[in-house]
Amino acid sequence: MKPFEVREKVDDSGEYILGVDATGSHACYLIYGVMQPHEKGRKLKPGKGHEELILALRGDFSVSGDAWGLLREGEAIHLKGDETCMLENNSGEEGIYVISGGHSGRGHGHQ
């Protein structure tokens, strides 16, 4: 088994999605997100038929929207379907989060 390159593939959006293109599976995906110091306005929304766990891997983030408050390093939140939140990196250093997602029990929106 060869590991997947993740961090090196983060694009201009600040994220890399490890999903079906690399794994061949629609069952789950992983998003690796990098936010610059004091960056605001990163929208997180799983979408119809999906659920996601968002983990603050490095740094603390302000969260607003359907989930809100302070998401501290090492803490995670759970979003379902059309629940939406905005993320803000509160620190003067690069912040990193990881999203683990998959299809909810009600099916999914892929055609």
LOKEBA-461969 format. One line per field, with one value per atom (N, C-alpha, C, CB): atom name; residue in one letter; y, x, z; chain. Coordinates in steps of 0.02 Angstrom, whole numbers. Glycine has a CB too. Example, Ala and Ser with C-alpha at 12.3 -4.5 7.8 and 13.67 -1.06 7.14 Angstrom:
# residues 2
atom <- c(N | CA | C | CB | N | CA | C | CB) $
res <- c(a | a | a | a | s | s | s | s) $
y <- c(-284 | -225 | -165 | -224 | -112 | -53 | 2 | -30) $
x <- c(660 | 615 | 660 | 565 | 642 | 684 | 645 | 704) $
z <- c(390 | 390 | 390 | 452 | 354 | 357 | 394 | 286) $
chain <- c(A | A | A | A | A | A | A | A) $
This chain:
# residues 111
atom <- c(N | CA | C | CB | N | CA | C | CB | N | CA | C | CB | N | CA | C | CB | N | CA | C | CB | N | CA | C | CB | N | CA | C | CB | N | CA | C | CB | N | CA | C | CB | N | CA | C | CB | N | CA | C | CB | N | CA | C | CB | N | CA | C | CB | N | CA | C | CB | N | CA | C | CB | N | CA | C | CB | N | CA | C | CB | N | CA | C | CB | N | CA | C | CB | N | CA | C | CB | N | CA | C | CB | N | CA | C | CB | N | CA | C | CB | N | CA | C | CB | N | CA | C | CB | N | CA | C | CB | N | CA | C | CB | N | CA | C | CB | N | CA | C | CB | N | CA | C | CB | N | CA | C | CB | N | CA | C | CB | N | CA | C | CB | N | CA | C | CB | N | CA | C | CB | N | CA | C | CB | N | CA | C | CB | N | CA | C | CB | N | CA | C | CB | N | CA | C | CB | N | CA | C | CB | N | CA | C | CB | N | CA | C | CB | N | CA | C | CB | N | CA | C | CB | N | CA | C | CB | N | CA | C | CB | N | CA | C | CB | N | CA | C | CB | N | CA | C | CB | N | CA | C | CB | N | CA | C | CB | N | CA | C | CB | N | CA | C | CB | N | CA | C | CB | N | CA | C | CB | N | CA | C | CB | N | CA | C | CB | N | CA | C | CB | N | CA | C | CB | N | CA | C | CB | N | CA | C | CB | N | CA | C | CB | N | CA | C | CB | N | CA | C | CB | N | CA | C | CB | N | CA | C | CB | N | CA | C | CB | N | CA | C | CB | N | CA | C | CB | N | CA | C | CB | N | CA | C | CB | N | CA | C | CB | N | CA | C | CB | N | CA | C | CB | N | CA | C | CB | N | CA | C | CB | N | CA | C | CB | N | CA | C | CB | N | CA | C | CB | N | CA | C | CB | N | CA | C | CB | N | CA | C | CB | N | CA | C | CB | N | CA | C | CB | N | CA | C | CB | N | CA | C | CB | N | CA | C | CB | N | CA | C | CB | N | CA | C | CB | N | CA | C | CB | N | CA | C | CB | N | CA | C | CB | N | CA | C | CB | N | CA | C | CB | N | CA | C | CB | N | CA | C | CB | N | CA | C | CB | N | CA | C | CB | N | CA | C | CB | N | CA | C | CB | N | CA | C | CB | N | CA | C | CB | N | CA | C | CB | N | CA | C | CB | N | CA | C | CB | N | CA | C | CB | N | CA | C | CB | N | CA | C | CB | N | CA | C | CB | N | CA | C | CB) $
res <- c(m | m | m | m | k | k | k | k | p | p | p | p | f | f | f | f | e | e | e | e | v | v | v | v | r | r | r | r | e | e | e | e | k | k | k | k | v | v | v | v | d | d | d | d | d | d | d | d | s | s | s | s | g | g | g | g | e | e | e | e | y | y | y | y | i | i | i | i | l | l | l | l | g | g | g | g | v | v | v | v | d | d | d | d | a | a | a | a | t | t | t | t | g | g | g | g | s | s | s | s | h | h | h | h | a | a | a | a | c | c | c | c | y | y | y | y | l | l | l | l | i | i | i | i | y | y | y | y | g | g | g | g | v | v | v | v | m | m | m | m | q | q | q | q | p | p | p | p | h | h | h | h | e | e | e | e | k | k | k | k | g | g | g | g | r | r | r | r | k | k | k | k | l | l | l | l | k | k | k | k | p | p | p | p | g | g | g | g | k | k | k | k | g | g | g | g | h | h | h | h | e | e | e | e | e | e | e | e | l | l | l | l | i | i | i | i | l | l | l | l | a | a | a | a | l | l | l | l | r | r | r | r | g | g | g | g | d | d | d | d | f | f | f | f | s | s | s | s | v | v | v | v | s | s | s | s | g | g | g | g | d | d | d | d | a | a | a | a | w | w | w | w | g | g | g | g | l | l | l | l | l | l | l | l | r | r | r | r | e | e | e | e | g | g | g | g | e | e | e | e | a | a | a | a | i | i | i | i | h | h | h | h | l | l | l | l | k | k | k | k | g | g | g | g | d | d | d | d | e | e | e | e | t | t | t | t | c | c | c | c | m | m | m | m | l | l | l | l | e | e | e | e | n | n | n | n | n | n | n | n | s | s | s | s | g | g | g | g | e | e | e | e | e | e | e | e | g | g | g | g | i | i | i | i | y | y | y | y | v | v | v | v | i | i | i | i | s | s | s | s | g | g | g | g | g | g | g | g | h | h | h | h | s | s | s | s | g | g | g | g | r | r | r | r | g | g | g | g | h | h | h | h | g | g | g | g | h | h | h | h | q | q | q | q) $
y <- c(-59 | 0 | 62 | 0 | 107 | 170 | 226 | 186 | 266 | 322 | 374 | 355 | 410 | 465 | 529 | 474 | 566 | 632 | 678 | 658 | 716 | 760 | 833 | 738 | 848 | 918 | 951 | 921 | 915 | 943 | 960 | 895 | 933 | 944 | 999 | 880 | 1034 | 1089 | 1142 | 1120 | 1162 | 1210 | 1281 | 1190 | 1326 | 1397 | 1407 | 1436 | 1359 | 1365 | 1355 | 1315 | 1328 | 1313 | 1243 | 1363 | 1202 | 1135 | 1084 | 1132 | 1022 | 965 | 912 | 937 | 885 | 833 | 766 | 849 | 722 | 653 | 613 | 624 | 595 | 561 | 510 | 611 | 503 | 450 | 449 | 456 | 507 | 509 | 471 | 581 | 476 | 443 | 373 | 485 | 365 | 302 | 253 | 317 | 280 | 237 | 222 | 173 | 254 | 240 | 302 | 212 | 293 | 347 | 346 | 341 | 298 | 289 | 344 | 222 | 371 | 421 | 466 | 387 | 522 | 569 | 606 | 618 | 638 | 676 | 742 | 636 | 796 | 862 | 889 | 911 | 911 | 941 | 1015 | 908 | 1057 | 1129 | 1169 | 1152 | 1219 | 1263 | 1334 | 1257 | 1370 | 1441 | 1484 | 1451 | 1538 | 1585 | 1623 | 1634 | 1653 | 1691 | 1742 | 1727 | 1742 | 1788 | 1783 | 1859 | 1730 | 1721 | 1710 | 1661 | 1740 | 1735 | 1707 | 1804 | 1684 | 1670 | 1603 | 1721 | 1552 | 1486 | 1452 | 1443 | 1439 | 1409 | 1333 | 1432 | 1303 | 1231 | 1208 | 1208 | 1161 | 1136 | 1067 | 1185 | 1015 | 948 | 937 | 898 | 963 | 952 | 895 | 939 | 895 | 845 | 774 | 854 | 736 | 666 | 653 | 635 | 705 | 697 | 722 | 736 | 696 | 719 | 726 | 670 | 775 | 787 | 801 | 845 | 778 | 796 | 842 | 732 | 901 | 950 | 953 | 1021 | 938 | 936 | 994 | 868 | 1033 | 1084 | 1048 | 1141 | 1042 | 1005 | 1049 | 975 | 1110 | 1158 | 1227 | 1160 | 1256 | 1322 | 1320 | 1360 | 1378 | 1388 | 1426 | 1424 | 1409 | 1439 | 1465 | 1388 | 1523 | 1547 | 1515 | 1625 | 1493 | 1461 | 1499 | 1385 | 1516 | 1549 | 1514 | 1624 | 1520 | 1488 | 1436 | 1456 | 1378 | 1325 | 1297 | 1269 | 1297 | 1283 | 1348 | 1223 | 1363 | 1427 | 1421 | 1483 | 1465 | 1466 | 1461 | 1409 | 1441 | 1433 | 1358 | 1464 | 1341 | 1272 | 1271 | 1248 | 1241 | 1240 | 1181 | 1237 | 1189 | 1136 | 1071 | 1154 | 1019 | 953 | 941 | 946 | 992 | 984 | 977 | 1045 | 946 | 935 | 952 | 861 | 969 | 980 | 934 | 1055 | 924 | 880 | 922 | 821 | 918 | 952 | 900 | 1006 | 912 | 866 | 904 | 830 | 874 | 901 | 973 | 894 | 1014 | 1085 | 1130 | 1109 | 1101 | 1142 | 1175 | 1099 | 1239 | 1279 | 1319 | 1325 | 1324 | 1369 | 1402 | 1330 | 1457 | 1494 | 1487 | 1570 | 1477 | 1467 | 1528 | 1403 | 1546 | 1601 | 1579 | 1667 | 1589 | 1573 | 1632 | 1559 | 1621 | 1675 | 1693 | 1656 | 1650 | 1660 | 1696 | 1593 | 1714 | 1745 | 1693 | 1793 | 1629 | 1575 | 1535 | 1529 | 1496 | 1454 | 1406 | 1414 | 1399 | 1353 | 1294 | 1388 | 1235 | 1176 | 1140 | 1128 | 1120 | 1079 | 1019 | 1121 | 967 | 907 | 892 | 847 | 877 | 858 | 785 | 905 | 745 | 676 | 672 | 626 | 649 | 649 | 584 | 705 | 577 | 518 | 528 | 455 | 477 | 480 | 464 | 431 | 502 | 491 | 430 | 553 | 407 | 347 | 355 | 329 | 417 | 429 | 427 | 496 | 407 | 407 | 467 | 404 | 482 | 537 | 570 | 515 | 628 | 668 | 656 | 738 | 607 | 594 | 560 | 551 | 576 | 544 | 491 | 596) $
x <- c(42 | 0 | 45 | -48 | 32 | 69 | 27 | 87 | 57 | 20 | 1 | 62 | -52 | -75 | -39 | -152 | -14 | 13 | -46 | 57 | -45 | -101 | -78 | -133 | -36 | -16 | 13 | 35 | 54 | 86 | 36 | 138 | -25 | -74 | -125 | -111 | -117 | -161 | -155 | -145 | -212 | -210 | -225 | -260 | -237 | -249 | -311 | -256 | -357 | -417 | -400 | -470 | -341 | -321 | -340 | -352 | -366 | -387 | -364 | -463 | -361 | -352 | -403 | -279 | -440 | -490 | -462 | -558 | -453 | -433 | -497 | -383 | -515 | -579 | -577 | -633 | -633 | -642 | -590 | -711 | -565 | -516 | -452 | -498 | -434 | -373 | -387 | -340 | -445 | -458 | -501 | -491 | -541 | -588 | -651 | -555 | -659 | -716 | -759 | -692 | -824 | -872 | -892 | -934 | -868 | -890 | -868 | -866 | -808 | -781 | -732 | -748 | -716 | -667 | -634 | -699 | -578 | -542 | -522 | -479 | -531 | -510 | -458 | -571 | -402 | -348 | -349 | -277 | -361 | -367 | -315 | -435 | -288 | -238 | -265 | -170 | -262 | -284 | -226 | -345 | -216 | -162 | -178 | -152 | -127 | -140 | -196 | -76 | -243 | -300 | -346 | -275 | -341 | -386 | -457 | -362 | -504 | -576 | -615 | -604 | -675 | -724 | -718 | -720 | -690 | -688 | -754 | -628 | -792 | -859 | -854 | -905 | -886 | -888 | -961 | -855 | -975 | -1043 | -1039 | -1086 | -1060 | -1055 | -1095 | -1079 | -1156 | -1200 | -1248 | -1158 | -1299 | -1353 | -1326 | -1402 | -1348 | -1329 | -1260 | -1333 | -1228 | -1161 | -1159 | -1109 | -1111 | -1096 | -1021 | -1124 | -999 | -928 | -910 | -907 | -850 | -819 | -762 | -795 | -760 | -708 | -664 | -738 | -600 | -552 | -502 | -515 | -494 | -442 | -377 | -457 | -334 | -272 | -216 | -251 | -211 | -162 | -195 | -98 | -197 | -226 | -297 | -223 | -322 | -391 | -429 | -393 | -492 | -534 | -599 | -548 | -621 | -688 | -735 | -693 | -793 | -842 | -907 | -852 | -939 | -1004 | -1051 | -998 | -1116 | -1166 | -1204 | -1133 | -1218 | -1255 | -1217 | -1272 | -1151 | -1109 | -1074 | -1058 | -1064 | -1031 | -993 | -1082 | -945 | -903 | -830 | -923 | -790 | -719 | -703 | -678 | -671 | -649 | -574 | -666 | -556 | -485 | -449 | -480 | -383 | -341 | -356 | -266 | -369 | -385 | -459 | -351 | -501 | -574 | -605 | -605 | -664 | -699 | -773 | -691 | -803 | -876 | -904 | -892 | -970 | -1005 | -1056 | -1040 | -1053 | -1102 | -1137 | -1068 | -1202 | -1243 | -1277 | -1295 | -1278 | -1316 | -1300 | -1387 | -1353 | -1346 | -1325 | -1411 | -1309 | -1283 | -1219 | -1269 | -1212 | -1157 | -1125 | -1181 | -1059 | -1025 | -967 | -1000 | -945 | -888 | -832 | -905 | -772 | -713 | -667 | -676 | -637 | -589 | -529 | -621 | -469 | -408 | -392 | -348 | -395 | -385 | -312 | -416 | -267 | -197 | -155 | -166 | -96 | -48 | -5 | -3 | -25 | 11 | -36 | 44 | -8 | -47 | -90 | -1 | -154 | -199 | -213 | -264 | -221 | -236 | -296 | -174 | -342 | -399 | -404 | -465 | -437 | -449 | -524 | -407 | -553 | -623 | -627 | -663 | -663 | -676 | -750 | -656 | -765 | -836 | -856 | -849 | -921 | -949 | -1023 | -937 | -1054 | -1126 | -1167 | -1144 | -1220 | -1265 | -1309 | -1309 | -1344 | -1386 | -1443 | -1414 | -1459 | -1515 | -1494 | -1547 | -1433 | -1409 | -1367 | -1466 | -1357 | -1315 | -1339 | -1244 | -1310 | -1333 | -1297 | -1327 | -1251 | -1215 | -1261 | -1153 | -1252 | -1292 | -1252 | -1315) $
z <- c(0 | 0 | 0 | 61 | -45 | -49 | -18 | -124 | 26 | 56 | 4 | 112 | 18 | -26 | -6 | -21 | -55 | -43 | -29 | -103 | 24 | 41 | 46 | 106 | 94 | 106 | 43 | 162 | 6 | -53 | -109 | -80 | -104 | -157 | -141 | -170 | -85 | -68 | -123 | 2 | -152 | -207 | -184 | -261 | -230 | -214 | -171 | -277 | -171 | -130 | -56 | -152 | -42 | 26 | 49 | 73 | 2 | 20 | -31 | 28 | -9 | -53 | -31 | -51 | -79 | -65 | -88 | -100 | -41 | -56 | -60 | -2 | -121 | -130 | -186 | -145 | -219 | -268 | -324 | -299 | -345 | -398 | -378 | -417 | -315 | -291 | -263 | -238 | -230 | -195 | -233 | -130 | -281 | -317 | -278 | -336 | -220 | -176 | -165 | -109 | -167 | -152 | -78 | -196 | -39 | 29 | 77 | 55 | 66 | 112 | 76 | 173 | 109 | 82 | 139 | 31 | 124 | 174 | 142 | 201 | 179 | 155 | 203 | 149 | 175 | 214 | 198 | 198 | 248 | 236 | 272 | 257 | 237 | 265 | 261 | 228 | 317 | 318 | 339 | 365 | 304 | 319 | 384 | 260 | 414 | 476 | 467 | 498 | 512 | 514 | 453 | 520 | 415 | 357 | 381 | 313 | 345 | 363 | 304 | 384 | 319 | 267 | 232 | 218 | 263 | 232 | 245 | 260 | 193 | 199 | 201 | 140 | 250 | 257 | 254 | 324 | 209 | 200 | 168 | 155 | 204 | 177 | 113 | 228 | 110 | 52 | 63 | -10 | 22 | 28 | 29 | -30 | 79 | 84 | 113 | 18 | 139 | 167 | 239 | 124 | 276 | 344 | 349 | 399 | 390 | 397 | 470 | 354 | 489 | 552 | 536 | 592 | 567 | 555 | 617 | 538 | 610 | 664 | 657 | 666 | 709 | 710 | 726 | 763 | 676 | 684 | 712 | 618 | 686 | 712 | 716 | 667 | 774 | 784 | 809 | 720 | 827 | 851 | 798 | 920 | 787 | 736 | 765 | 680 | 742 | 757 | 706 | 755 | 731 | 688 | 695 | 706 | 639 | 640 | 591 | 624 | 603 | 561 | 600 | 500 | 569 | 602 | 662 | 553 | 658 | 716 | 732 | 703 | 796 | 812 | 877 | 817 | 884 | 944 | 925 | 991 | 973 | 963 | 956 | 1022 | 902 | 890 | 903 | 816 | 959 | 981 | 950 | 1057 | 944 | 919 | 955 | 927 | 916 | 945 | 954 | 1010 | 942 | 947 | 878 | 984 | 876 | 813 | 819 | 791 | 762 | 759 | 704 | 744 | 706 | 659 | 620 | 696 | 554 | 511 | 467 | 466 | 454 | 414 | 358 | 457 | 298 | 242 | 226 | 255 | 228 | 210 | 267 | 181 | 325 | 380 | 355 | 444 | 370 | 343 | 399 | 287 | 396 | 443 | 407 | 506 | 436 | 411 | 462 | 399 | 437 | 479 | 474 | 460 | 530 | 531 | 573 | 561 | 545 | 581 | 627 | 532 | 691 | 740 | 752 | 805 | 732 | 753 | 700 | 768 | 720 | 675 | 640 | 714 | 646 | 613 | 569 | 666 | 524 | 480 | 522 | 432 | 503 | 536 | 490 | 557 | 519 | 479 | 509 | 476 | 465 | 487 | 440 | 487 | 465 | 426 | 429 | 451 | 372 | 369 | 346 | 321 | 384 | 366 | 350 | 424 | 290 | 269 | 236 | 223 | 232 | 199 | 188 | 240 | 163 | 148 | 210 | 91 | 219 | 275 | 260 | 290 | 311 | 304 | 255 | 370 | 236 | 191 | 118 | 207 | 104 | 35 | 21 | -13 | -42 | -61 | -124 | -68 | -139 | -196 | -261 | -179 | -265 | -327 | -377 | -314 | -439 | -492 | -527 | -543) $
chain <- c(A | A | A | A | A | A | A | A | A | A | A | A | A | A | A | A | A | A | A | A | A | A | A | A | A | A | A | A | A | A | A | A | A | A | A | A | A | A | A | A | A | A | A | A | A | A | A | A | A | A | A | A | A | A | A | A | A | A | A | A | A | A | A | A | A | A | A | A | A | A | A | A | A | A | A | A | A | A | A | A | A | A | A | A | A | A | A | A | A | A | A | A | A | A | A | A | A | A | A | A | A | A | A | A | A | A | A | A | A | A | A | A | A | A | A | A | A | A | A | A | A | A | A | A | A | A | A | A | A | A | A | A | A | A | A | A | A | A | A | A | A | A | A | A | A | A | A | A | A | A | A | A | A | A | A | A | A | A | A | A | A | A | A | A | A | A | A | A | A | A | A | A | A | A | A | A | A | A | A | A | A | A | A | A | A | A | A | A | A | A | A | A | A | A | A | A | A | A | A | A | A | A | A | A | A | A | A | A | A | A | A | A | A | A | A | A | A | A | A | A | A | A | A | A | A | A | A | A | A | A | A | A | A | A | A | A | A | A | A | A | A | A | A | A | A | A | A | A | A | A | A | A | A | A | A | A | A | A | A | A | A | A | A | A | A | A | A | A | A | A | A | A | A | A | A | A | A | A | A | A | A | A | A | A | A | A | A | A | A | A | A | A | A | A | A | A | A | A | A | A | A | A | A | A | A | A | A | A | A | A | A | A | A | A | A | A | A | A | A | A | A | A | A | A | A | A | A | A | A | A | A | A | A | A | A | A | A | A | A | A | A | A | A | A | A | A | A | A | A | A | A | A | A | A | A | A | A | A | A | A | A | A | A | A | A | A | A | A | A | A | A | A | A | A | A | A | A | A | A | A | A | A | A | A | A | A | A | A | A | A | A | A | A | A | A | A | A | A | A | A | A | A | A | A | A | A | A | A | A | A | A | A | A | A | A | A | A | A | A | A | A | A | A | A | A | A | A | A | A | A | A | A | A | A | A | A | A | A | A | A | A | A | A | A) $
